[in-house]
Amino acid sequence: MALKDRVKRLEREAGGGTVSIPSEDGTARRFPATALQEAFLVNLKRLRGENVPPHPLSVAASESPDPAWSQSAYSADVPIVTPPEDLSEP
């Protein structure tokens, strides 16, 4: 087995319980898989108007060039969706 193959295998095994979010500089920020739930719950609190700081994973997601992260529910910049205007007649 070549050294390159060994390194790839070790990287796969080491990243089993982590989430990797790409950064603009080409690197990636890594978080434990449990941080996904924590970030989502913090974003829910922020949407309800609670004054809590954004989770570090949410900040990394919002700064990511990948739209799968920057426009996801984990992003700190998720816009608040307002309900549509009620057009029913009284």
Buried (B, 14 or more C-beta within 10 A) or exposed (E): EEEEEEEEEEEEEEEEEEBEBBEEEEEBBBBEEEBBEBBBEBBEEBEEEEEEEBBBBBBBBBBBEEEEBBBBEBBBEBEEEEEEEEEEEE
